[in-house]
Amino acid sequence: MDTSVSVFAEIPEDLHESLTTYLDKHPHWDLDRVFSAALSLFLLQNEGGYGTKPMSTSYKACARVYLETLLQTAE
């Protein structure tokens, strides 16, 4: 991934608790990695005319980020 951008988001408390539990059980994942995977997968699944058609540059970029995030190894 070339450039990172910080995002501030409020999430429901139940979701936060689930996320915290997941991260406690999977130490090789962190909050940034979870959000990158979740957001890129959401964009891939909901292409709906936002420039993410399967052969578009945006779609390919989302797919690349998603796969890199999933395949990332513990450092």
PDB file with one MODEL, atoms N, CA, C and O in Angstrom:
MODEL        1
ATOM      1  N   MET A   1       0.837  -1.160   0.000  1.00  0.00           N
ATOM      2  CA  MET A   1       0.000   0.000   0.000  1.00  0.00           C
ATOM      3  C   MET A   1       0.892   1.236   0.000  1.00  0.00           C
ATOM      4  O   MET A   1       1.821   1.335   0.802  1.00  0.00           O
ATOM      5  N   ASP A   2       0.617   2.156  -0.878  1.00  0.00           N
ATOM      6  CA  ASP A   2       1.511   3.279  -1.084  1.00  0.00           C
ATOM      7  C   ASP A   2       1.321   4.413  -0.073  1.00  0.00           C
ATOM      8  O   ASP A   2       2.292   4.843   0.549  1.00  0.00           O
ATOM      9  N   THR A   3       0.108   4.900   0.101  1.00  0.00           N
ATOM     10  CA  THR A   3      -0.156   6.045   0.947  1.00  0.00           C
ATOM     11  C   THR A   3      -1.262   5.716   1.934  1.00  0.00           C
ATOM     12  O   THR A   3      -2.208   5.001   1.604  1.00  0.00           O
ATOM     13  N   SER A   4      -1.140   6.236   3.137  1.00  0.00           N
ATOM     14  CA  SER A   4      -2.173   6.026   4.147  1.00  0.00           C
ATOM     15  C   SER A   4      -2.857   7.343   4.462  1.00  0.00           C
ATOM     16  O   SER A   4      -2.232   8.403   4.429  1.00  0.00           O
ATOM     17  N   VAL A   5      -4.148   7.268   4.767  1.00  0.00           N
ATOM     18  CA  VAL A   5      -4.939   8.429   5.147  1.00  0.00           C
ATOM     19  C   VAL A   5      -5.651   8.067   6.437  1.00  0.00           C
ATOM     20  O   VAL A   5      -6.236   6.989   6.538  1.00  0.00           O
ATOM     21  N   SER A   6      -5.610   8.946   7.421  1.00  0.00           N
ATOM     22  CA  SER A   6      -6.288   8.689   8.686  1.00  0.00           C
ATOM     23  C   SER A   6      -7.772   8.965   8.547  1.00  0.00           C
ATOM     24  O   SER A   6      -8.180   9.917   7.882  1.00  0.00           O
ATOM     25  N   VAL A   7      -8.584   8.114   9.188  1.00  0.00           N
ATOM     26  CA  VAL A   7     -10.033   8.251   9.163  1.00  0.00           C
ATOM     27  C   VAL A   7     -10.547   8.186  10.592  1.00  0.00           C
ATOM     28  O   VAL A   7     -10.153   7.308  11.360  1.00  0.00           O
ATOM     29  N   PHE A   8     -11.412   9.100  10.940  1.00  0.00           N
ATOM     30  CA  PHE A   8     -12.035   9.096  12.253  1.00  0.00           C
ATOM     31  C   PHE A   8     -13.479   8.655  12.060  1.00  0.00           C
ATOM     32  O   PHE A   8     -14.206   9.240  11.257  1.00  0.00           O
ATOM     33  N   ALA A   9     -13.898   7.625  12.793  1.00  0.00           N
ATOM     34  CA  ALA A   9     -15.267   7.131  12.662  1.00  0.00           C
ATOM     35  C   ALA A   9     -15.783   6.669  14.010  1.00  0.00           C
ATOM     36  O   ALA A   9     -15.058   6.058  14.796  1.00  0.00           O
ATOM     37  N   GLU A  10     -17.039   6.971  14.263  1.00  0.00           N
ATOM     38  CA  GLU A  10     -17.692   6.457  15.458  1.00  0.00           C
ATOM     39  C   GLU A  10     -18.416   5.186  15.072  1.00  0.00           C
ATOM     40  O   GLU A  10     -19.089   5.127  14.043  1.00  0.00           O
ATOM     41  N   ILE A  11     -18.271   4.154  15.916  1.00  0.00           N
ATOM     42  CA  ILE A  11     -18.948   2.891  15.652  1.00  0.00           C
ATOM     43  C   ILE A  11     -19.767   2.513  16.881  1.00  0.00           C
ATOM     44  O   ILE A  11     -19.458   2.950  17.990  1.00  0.00           O
ATOM     45  N   PRO A  12     -20.809   1.704  16.693  1.00  0.00           N
ATOM     46  CA  PRO A  12     -21.612   1.273  17.841  1.00  0.00           C
ATOM     47  C   PRO A  12     -20.759   0.518  18.860  1.00  0.00           C
ATOM     48  O   PRO A  12     -19.805  -0.172  18.500  1.00  0.00           O
ATOM     49  N   GLU A  13     -21.117   0.660  20.126  1.00  0.00           N
ATOM     50  CA  GLU A  13     -20.359   0.036  21.203  1.00  0.00           C
ATOM     51  C   GLU A  13     -20.273  -1.479  21.046  1.00  0.00           C
ATOM     52  O   GLU A  13     -19.221  -2.068  21.295  1.00  0.00           O
ATOM     53  N   ASP A  14     -21.378  -2.119  20.633  1.00  0.00           N
ATOM     54  CA  ASP A  14     -21.365  -3.574  20.437  1.00  0.00           C
ATOM     55  C   ASP A  14     -20.345  -3.986  19.382  1.00  0.00           C
ATOM     56  O   ASP A  14     -19.649  -4.989  19.538  1.00  0.00           O
ATOM     57  N   LEU A  15     -20.261  -3.209  18.311  1.00  0.00           N
ATOM     58  CA  LEU A  15     -19.287  -3.492  17.257  1.00  0.00           C
ATOM     59  C   LEU A  15     -17.869  -3.305  17.787  1.00  0.00           C
ATOM     60  O   LEU A  15     -16.981  -4.098  17.477  1.00  0.00           O
ATOM     61  N   HIS A  16     -17.658  -2.280  18.569  1.00  0.00           N
ATOM     62  CA  HIS A  16     -16.345  -2.031  19.159  1.00  0.00           C
ATOM     63  C   HIS A  16     -15.933  -3.183  20.072  1.00  0.00           C
ATOM     64  O   HIS A  16     -14.781  -3.619  20.044  1.00  0.00           O
ATOM     65  N   GLU A  17     -16.858  -3.670  20.870  1.00  0.00           N
ATOM     66  CA  GLU A  17     -16.553  -4.796  21.755  1.00  0.00           C
ATOM     67  C   GLU A  17     -16.199  -6.049  20.959  1.00  0.00           C
ATOM     68  O   GLU A  17     -15.268  -6.772  21.312  1.00  0.00           O
ATOM     69  N   SER A  18     -16.939  -6.302  19.893  1.00  0.00           N
ATOM     70  CA  SER A  18     -16.629  -7.460  19.033  1.00  0.00           C
ATOM     71  C   SER A  18     -15.260  -7.306  18.392  1.00  0.00           C
ATOM     72  O   SER A  18     -14.490  -8.262  18.309  1.00  0.00           O
ATOM     73  N   LEU A  19     -14.966  -6.103  17.943  1.00  0.00           N
ATOM     74  CA  LEU A  19     -13.672  -5.831  17.321  1.00  0.00           C
ATOM     75  C   LEU A  19     -12.538  -6.020  18.321  1.00  0.00           C
ATOM     76  O   LEU A  19     -11.511  -6.614  17.992  1.00  0.00           O
ATOM     77  N   THR A  20     -12.716  -5.527  19.514  1.00  0.00           N
ATOM     78  CA  THR A  20     -11.706  -5.679  20.560  1.00  0.00           C
ATOM     79  C   THR A  20     -11.472  -7.154  20.883  1.00  0.00           C
ATOM     80  O   THR A  20     -10.329  -7.585  21.036  1.00  0.00           O
ATOM     81  N   THR A  21     -12.539  -7.914  20.984  1.00  0.00           N
ATOM     82  CA  THR A  21     -12.425  -9.350  21.244  1.00  0.00           C
ATOM     83  C   THR A  21     -11.666 -10.040  20.118  1.00  0.00           C
ATOM     84  O   THR A  21     -10.793 -10.870  20.373  1.00  0.00           O
ATOM     85  N   TYR A  22     -11.997  -9.699  18.871  1.00  0.00           N
ATOM     86  CA  TYR A  22     -11.309 -10.288  17.721  1.00  0.00           C
ATOM     87  C   TYR A  22      -9.811  -9.965  17.766  1.00  0.00           C
ATOM     88  O   TYR A  22      -8.973 -10.849  17.585  1.00  0.00           O
ATOM     89  N   LEU A  23      -9.488  -8.706  18.007  1.00  0.00           N
ATOM     90  CA  LEU A  23      -8.082  -8.301  18.021  1.00  0.00           C
ATOM     91  C   LEU A  23      -7.310  -8.958  19.167  1.00  0.00           C
ATOM     92  O   LEU A  23      -6.123  -9.255  19.028  1.00  0.00           O
ATOM     93  N   ASP A  24      -7.981  -9.184  20.294  1.00  0.00           N
ATOM     94  CA  ASP A  24      -7.334  -9.878  21.407  1.00  0.00           C
ATOM     95  C   ASP A  24      -6.999 -11.321  21.051  1.00  0.00           C
ATOM     96  O   ASP A  24      -5.984 -11.856  21.498  1.00  0.00           O
ATOM     97  N   LYS A  25      -7.853 -11.949  20.248  1.00  0.00           N
ATOM     98  CA  LYS A  25      -7.649 -13.349  19.867  1.00  0.00           C
ATOM     99  C   LYS A  25      -6.734 -13.510  18.656  1.00  0.00           C
ATOM    100  O   LYS A  25      -6.226 -14.602  18.403  1.00  0.00           O
ATOM    101  N   HIS A  26      -6.520 -12.427  17.906  1.00  0.00           N
ATOM    102  CA  HIS A  26      -5.704 -12.477  16.687  1.00  0.00           C
ATOM    103  C   HIS A  26      -4.639 -11.381  16.750  1.00  0.00           C
ATOM    104  O   HIS A  26      -4.803 -10.329  16.132  1.00  0.00           O
ATOM    105  N   PRO A  27      -3.557 -11.613  17.482  1.00  0.00           N
ATOM    106  CA  PRO A  27      -2.557 -10.569  17.693  1.00  0.00           C
ATOM    107  C   PRO A  27      -1.819 -10.109  16.435  1.00  0.00           C
ATOM    108  O   PRO A  27      -1.205  -9.042  16.442  1.00  0.00           O
ATOM    109  N   HIS A  28      -1.866 -10.888  15.365  1.00  0.00           N
ATOM    110  CA  HIS A  28      -1.209 -10.477  14.126  1.00  0.00           C
ATOM    111  C   HIS A  28      -2.054  -9.475  13.332  1.00  0.00           C
ATOM    112  O   HIS A  28      -1.595  -8.947  12.319  1.00  0.00           O
ATOM    113  N   TRP A  29      -3.279  -9.211  13.784  1.00  0.00           N
ATOM    114  CA  TRP A  29      -4.145  -8.198  13.179  1.00  0.00           C
ATOM    115  C   TRP A  29      -4.138  -6.966  14.070  1.00  0.00           C
ATOM    116  O   TRP A  29      -4.005  -7.080  15.289  1.00  0.00           O
ATOM    117  N   ASP A  30      -4.282  -5.783  13.466  1.00  0.00           N
ATOM    118  CA  ASP A  30      -4.456  -4.566  14.234  1.00  0.00           C
ATOM    119  C   ASP A  30      -5.640  -3.794  13.656  1.00  0.00           C
ATOM    120  O   ASP A  30      -6.210  -4.187  12.638  1.00  0.00           O
ATOM    121  N   LEU A  31      -6.000  -2.711  14.305  1.00  0.00           N
ATOM    122  CA  LEU A  31      -7.174  -1.940  13.907  1.00  0.00           C
ATOM    123  C   LEU A  31      -7.076  -1.451  12.467  1.00  0.00           C
ATOM    124  O   LEU A  31      -8.056  -1.520  11.726  1.00  0.00           O
ATOM    125  N   ASP A  32      -5.917  -0.963  12.063  1.00  0.00           N
ATOM    126  CA  ASP A  32      -5.737  -0.467  10.695  1.00  0.00           C
ATOM    127  C   ASP A  32      -5.940  -1.581   9.669  1.00  0.00           C
ATOM    128  O   ASP A  32      -6.569  -1.375   8.631  1.00  0.00           O
ATOM    129  N   ARG A  33      -5.411  -2.737   9.967  1.00  0.00           N
ATOM    130  CA  ARG A  33      -5.539  -3.870   9.041  1.00  0.00           C
ATOM    131  C   ARG A  33      -6.998  -4.307   8.910  1.00  0.00           C
ATOM    132  O   ARG A  33      -7.465  -4.586   7.806  1.00  0.00           O
ATOM    133  N   VAL A  34      -7.716  -4.367  10.032  1.00  0.00           N
ATOM    134  CA  VAL A  34      -9.132  -4.750  10.004  1.00  0.00           C
ATOM    135  C   VAL A  34      -9.941  -3.755   9.177  1.00  0.00           C
ATOM    136  O   VAL A  34     -10.742  -4.151   8.330  1.00  0.00           O
ATOM    137  N   PHE A  35      -9.728  -2.461   9.425  1.00  0.00           N
ATOM    138  CA  PHE A  35     -10.497  -1.460   8.684  1.00  0.00           C
ATOM    139  C   PHE A  35     -10.148  -1.448   7.200  1.00  0.00           C
ATOM    140  O   PHE A  35     -11.034  -1.254   6.367  1.00  0.00           O
ATOM    141  N   SER A  36      -8.892  -1.649   6.853  1.00  0.00           N
ATOM    142  CA  SER A  36      -8.519  -1.710   5.432  1.00  0.00           C
ATOM    143  C   SER A  36      -9.192  -2.886   4.740  1.00  0.00           C
ATOM    144  O   SER A  36      -9.716  -2.749   3.635  1.00  0.00           O
ATOM    145  N   ALA A  37      -9.177  -4.040   5.395  1.00  0.00           N
ATOM    146  CA  ALA A  37      -9.816  -5.224   4.814  1.00  0.00           C
ATOM    147  C   ALA A  37     -11.324  -5.025   4.694  1.00  0.00           C
ATOM    148  O   ALA A  37     -11.914  -5.329   3.658  1.00  0.00           O
ATOM    149  N   ALA A  38     -11.943  -4.514   5.753  1.00  0.00           N
ATOM    150  CA  ALA A  38     -13.398  -4.345   5.756  1.00  0.00           C
ATOM    151  C   ALA A  38     -13.852  -3.316   4.716  1.00  0.00           C
ATOM    152  O   ALA A  38     -14.810  -3.550   3.980  1.00  0.00           O
ATOM    153  N   LEU A  39     -13.165  -2.190   4.663  1.00  0.00           N
ATOM    154  CA  LEU A  39     -13.566  -1.139   3.724  1.00  0.00           C
ATOM    155  C   LEU A  39     -13.336  -1.553   2.277  1.00  0.00           C
ATOM    156  O   LEU A  39     -14.188  -1.308   1.423  1.00  0.00           O
ATOM    157  N   SER A  40     -12.214  -2.167   1.994  1.00  0.00           N
ATOM    158  CA  SER A  40     -11.955  -2.585   0.615  1.00  0.00           C
ATOM    159  C   SER A  40     -12.926  -3.681   0.185  1.00  0.00           C
ATOM    160  O   SER A  40     -13.374  -3.679  -0.962  1.00  0.00           O
ATOM    161  N   LEU A  41     -13.261  -4.614   1.072  1.00  0.00           N
ATOM    162  CA  LEU A  41     -14.236  -5.645   0.729  1.00  0.00           C
ATOM    163  C   LEU A  41     -15.614  -5.026   0.497  1.00  0.00           C
ATOM    164  O   LEU A  41     -16.311  -5.404  -0.445  1.00  0.00           O
ATOM    165  N   PHE A  42     -16.010  -4.083   1.344  1.00  0.00           N
ATOM    166  CA  PHE A  42     -17.287  -3.395   1.160  1.00  0.00           C
ATOM    167  C   PHE A  42     -17.353  -2.735  -0.220  1.00  0.00           C
ATOM    168  O   PHE A  42     -18.352  -2.866  -0.927  1.00  0.00           O
ATOM    169  N   LEU A  43     -16.291  -2.030  -0.598  1.00  0.00           N
ATOM    170  CA  LEU A  43     -16.272  -1.359  -1.901  1.00  0.00           C
ATOM    171  C   LEU A  43     -16.302  -2.357  -3.057  1.00  0.00           C
ATOM    172  O   LEU A  43     -16.941  -2.095  -4.077  1.00  0.00           O
ATOM    173  N   LEU A  44     -15.631  -3.479  -2.916  1.00  0.00           N
ATOM    174  CA  LEU A  44     -15.653  -4.501  -3.963  1.00  0.00           C
ATOM    175  C   LEU A  44     -17.044  -5.111  -4.120  1.00  0.00           C
ATOM    176  O   LEU A  44     -17.488  -5.376  -5.237  1.00  0.00           O
ATOM    177  N   GLN A  45     -17.725  -5.332  -3.003  1.00  0.00           N
ATOM    178  CA  GLN A  45     -19.044  -5.968  -3.045  1.00  0.00           C
ATOM    179  C   GLN A  45     -20.164  -5.018  -3.441  1.00  0.00           C
ATOM    180  O   GLN A  45     -21.220  -5.460  -3.893  1.00  0.00           O
ATOM    181  N   ASN A  46     -19.948  -3.736  -3.278  1.00  0.00           N
ATOM    182  CA  ASN A  46     -20.992  -2.746  -3.524  1.00  0.00           C
ATOM    183  C   ASN A  46     -20.560  -1.773  -4.604  1.00  0.00           C
ATOM    184  O   ASN A  46     -20.567  -0.558  -4.405  1.00  0.00           O
ATOM    185  N   GLU A  47     -20.187  -2.320  -5.746  1.00  0.00           N
ATOM    186  CA  GLU A  47     -19.639  -1.493  -6.816  1.00  0.00           C
ATOM    187  C   GLU A  47     -20.616  -0.463  -7.333  1.00  0.00           C
ATOM    188  O   GLU A  47     -20.171   0.599  -7.768  1.00  0.00           O
ATOM    189  N   GLY A  48     -21.900  -0.697  -7.317  1.00  0.00           N
ATOM    190  CA  GLY A  48     -22.980   0.205  -7.690  1.00  0.00           C
ATOM    191  C   GLY A  48     -22.691   1.513  -8.386  1.00  0.00           C
ATOM    192  O   GLY A  48     -23.233   2.536  -7.968  1.00  0.00           O
ATOM    193  N   GLY A  49     -21.878   1.547  -9.412  1.00  0.00           N
ATOM    194  CA  GLY A  49     -21.710   2.750 -10.201  1.00  0.00           C
ATOM    195  C   GLY A  49     -20.774   3.796  -9.623  1.00  0.00           C
ATOM    196  O   GLY A  49     -20.828   4.951 -10.043  1.00  0.00           O
ATOM    197  N   TYR A  50     -19.930   3.441  -8.691  1.00  0.00           N
ATOM    198  CA  TYR A  50     -19.016   4.407  -8.083  1.00  0.00           C
ATOM    199  C   TYR A  50     -17.617   4.285  -8.653  1.00  0.00           C
ATOM    200  O   TYR A  50     -16.644   4.549  -7.947  1.00  0.00           O
ATOM    201  N   GLY A  51     -17.492   3.899  -9.886  1.00  0.00           N
ATOM    202  CA  GLY A  51     -16.181   3.794 -10.498  1.00  0.00           C
ATOM    203  C   GLY A  51     -15.438   2.524 -10.121  1.00  0.00           C
ATOM    204  O   GLY A  51     -14.224   2.439 -10.306  1.00  0.00           O
ATOM    205  N   THR A  52     -16.159   1.528  -9.591  1.00  0.00           N
ATOM    206  CA  THR A  52     -15.475   0.302  -9.184  1.00  0.00           C
ATOM    207  C   THR A  52     -15.922  -0.886 -10.029  1.00  0.00           C
ATOM    208  O   THR A  52     -15.984  -2.011  -9.533  1.00  0.00           O
ATOM    209  N   LYS A  53     -16.224  -0.650 -11.272  1.00  0.00           N
ATOM    210  CA  LYS A  53     -16.554  -1.758 -12.167  1.00  0.00           C
ATOM    211  C   LYS A  53     -15.347  -2.689 -12.241  1.00  0.00           C
ATOM    212  O   LYS A  53     -14.209  -2.238 -12.112  1.00  0.00           O
ATOM    213  N   PRO A  54     -15.588  -3.985 -12.446  1.00  0.00           N
ATOM    214  CA  PRO A  54     -14.494  -4.964 -12.373  1.00  0.00           C
ATOM    215  C   PRO A  54     -13.209  -4.621 -13.110  1.00  0.00           C
ATOM    216  O   PRO A  54     -12.140  -5.026 -12.652  1.00  0.00           O
ATOM    217  N   MET A  55     -13.249  -3.914 -14.200  1.00  0.00           N
ATOM    218  CA  MET A  55     -12.017  -3.627 -14.912  1.00  0.00           C
ATOM    219  C   MET A  55     -11.507  -2.203 -14.676  1.00  0.00           C
ATOM    220  O   MET A  55     -10.510  -1.811 -15.280  1.00  0.00           O
ATOM    221  N   SER A  56     -12.157  -1.426 -13.821  1.00  0.00           N
ATOM    222  CA  SER A  56     -11.731  -0.047 -13.590  1.00  0.00           C
ATOM    223  C   SER A  56     -10.489   0.001 -12.696  1.00  0.00           C
ATOM    224  O   SER A  56     -10.167  -0.960 -11.998  1.00  0.00           O
ATOM    225  N   THR A  57      -9.821   1.117 -12.736  1.00  0.00           N
ATOM    226  CA  THR A  57      -8.639   1.336 -11.903  1.00  0.00           C
ATOM    227  C   THR A  57      -9.012   1.294 -10.432  1.00  0.00           C
ATOM    228  O   THR A  57      -8.271   0.732  -9.626  1.00  0.00           O
ATOM    229  N   SER A  58     -10.158   1.883 -10.063  1.00  0.00           N
ATOM    230  CA  SER A  58     -10.597   1.900  -8.664  1.00  0.00           C
ATOM    231  C   SER A  58     -10.855   0.491  -8.164  1.00  0.00           C
ATOM    232  O   SER A  58     -10.467   0.144  -7.048  1.00  0.00           O
ATOM    233  N   TYR A  59     -11.507  -0.317  -8.979  1.00  0.00           N
ATOM    234  CA  TYR A  59     -11.819  -1.690  -8.587  1.00  0.00           C
ATOM    235  C   TYR A  59     -10.534  -2.476  -8.362  1.00  0.00           C
ATOM    236  O   TYR A  59     -10.396  -3.200  -7.375  1.00  0.00           O
ATOM    237  N   LYS A  60      -9.598  -2.322  -9.291  1.00  0.00           N
ATOM    238  CA  LYS A  60      -8.322  -3.036  -9.173  1.00  0.00           C
ATOM    239  C   LYS A  60      -7.553  -2.585  -7.939  1.00  0.00           C
ATOM    240  O   LYS A  60      -6.916  -3.399  -7.272  1.00  0.00           O
ATOM    241  N   ALA A  61      -7.608  -1.292  -7.633  1.00  0.00           N
ATOM    242  CA  ALA A  61      -6.919  -0.779  -6.449  1.00  0.00           C
ATOM    243  C   ALA A  61      -7.544  -1.342  -5.176  1.00  0.00           C
ATOM    244  O   ALA A  61      -6.831  -1.730  -4.251  1.00  0.00           O
ATOM    245  N   CYS A  62      -8.880  -1.389  -5.129  1.00  0.00           N
ATOM    246  CA  CYS A  62      -9.565  -1.964  -3.958  1.00  0.00           C
ATOM    247  C   CYS A  62      -9.224  -3.441  -3.806  1.00  0.00           C
ATOM    248  O   CYS A  62      -8.983  -3.916  -2.697  1.00  0.00           O
ATOM    249  N   ALA A  63      -9.204  -4.162  -4.918  1.00  0.00           N
ATOM    250  CA  ALA A  63      -8.872  -5.588  -4.875  1.00  0.00           C
ATOM    251  C   ALA A  63      -7.443  -5.794  -4.393  1.00  0.00           C
ATOM    252  O   ALA A  63      -7.175  -6.705  -3.609  1.00  0.00           O
ATOM    253  N   ARG A  64      -6.524  -4.951  -4.860  1.00  0.00           N
ATOM    254  CA  ARG A  64      -5.124  -5.051  -4.442  1.00  0.00           C
ATOM    255  C   ARG A  64      -4.988  -4.806  -2.942  1.00  0.00           C
ATOM    256  O   ARG A  64      -4.310  -5.561  -2.244  1.00  0.00           O
ATOM    257  N   VAL A  65      -5.635  -3.749  -2.447  1.00  0.00           N
ATOM    258  CA  VAL A  65      -5.563  -3.436  -1.014  1.00  0.00           C
ATOM    259  C   VAL A  65      -6.162  -4.576  -0.201  1.00  0.00           C
ATOM    260  O   VAL A  65      -5.599  -4.976   0.818  1.00  0.00           O
ATOM    261  N   TYR A  66      -7.295  -5.099  -0.644  1.00  0.00           N
ATOM    262  CA  TYR A  66      -7.956  -6.187   0.076  1.00  0.00           C
ATOM    263  C   TYR A  66      -7.044  -7.411   0.169  1.00  0.00           C
ATOM    264  O   TYR A  66      -6.855  -7.967   1.251  1.00  0.00           O
ATOM    265  N   LEU A  67      -6.487  -7.823  -0.955  1.00  0.00           N
ATOM    266  CA  LEU A  67      -5.636  -9.009  -0.963  1.00  0.00           C
ATOM    267  C   LEU A  67      -4.341  -8.795  -0.180  1.00  0.00           C
ATOM    268  O   LEU A  67      -3.900  -9.684   0.548  1.00  0.00           O
ATOM    269  N   GLU A  68      -3.735  -7.621  -0.329  1.00  0.00           N
ATOM    270  CA  GLU A  68      -2.512  -7.339   0.423  1.00  0.00           C
ATOM    271  C   GLU A  68      -2.787  -7.356   1.928  1.00  0.00           C
ATOM    272  O   GLU A  68      -1.971  -7.834   2.715  1.00  0.00           O
ATOM    273  N   THR A  69      -3.947  -6.828   2.311  1.00  0.00           N
ATOM    274  CA  THR A  69      -4.299  -6.788   3.726  1.00  0.00           C
ATOM    275  C   THR A  69      -4.515  -8.193   4.268  1.00  0.00           C
ATOM    276  O   THR A  69      -4.042  -8.516   5.357  1.00  0.00           O
ATOM    277  N   LEU A  70      -5.224  -9.030   3.519  1.00  0.00           N
ATOM    278  CA  LEU A  70      -5.475 -10.392   3.981  1.00  0.00           C
ATOM    279  C   LEU A  70      -4.213 -11.237   4.030  1.00  0.00           C
ATOM    280  O   LEU A  70      -4.043 -12.060   4.929  1.00  0.00           O
ATOM    281  N   LEU A  71      -3.340 -11.032   3.072  1.00  0.00           N
ATOM    282  CA  LEU A  71      -2.145 -11.869   2.965  1.00  0.00           C
ATOM    283  C   LEU A  71      -0.946 -11.329   3.728  1.00  0.00           C
ATOM    284  O   LEU A  71       0.119 -11.947   3.734  1.00  0.00           O
ATOM    285  N   GLN A  72      -1.110 -10.199   4.361  1.00  0.00           N
ATOM    286  CA  GLN A  72      -0.038  -9.585   5.129  1.00  0.00           C
ATOM    287  C   GLN A  72       0.433 -10.533   6.220  1.00  0.00           C
ATOM    288  O   GLN A  72      -0.374 -11.156   6.911  1.00  0.00           O
ATOM    289  N   THR A  73       1.721 -10.633   6.364  1.00  0.00           N
ATOM    290  CA  THR A  73       2.277 -11.509   7.405  1.00  0.00           C
ATOM    291  C   THR A  73       2.649 -10.688   8.626  1.00  0.00           C
ATOM    292  O   THR A  73       2.872  -9.481   8.532  1.00  0.00           O
ATOM    293  N   ALA A  74       2.713 -11.341   9.752  1.00  0.00           N
ATOM    294  CA  ALA A  74       3.107 -10.664  10.999  1.00  0.00           C
ATOM    295  C   ALA A  74       4.534 -10.171  10.881  1.00  0.00           C
ATOM    296  O   ALA A  74       5.414 -10.883  10.397  1.00  0.00           O
ATOM    297  N   GLU A  75       4.753  -8.953  11.325  1.00  0.00           N
ATOM    298  CA  GLU A  75       6.091  -8.367  11.215  1.00  0.00           C
ATOM    299  C   GLU A  75       6.843  -8.478  12.497  1.00  0.00           C
ATOM    300  O   GLU A  75       7.989  -8.034  12.581  1.00  0.00           O
TER     301      GLU A  75
ENDMDL
END
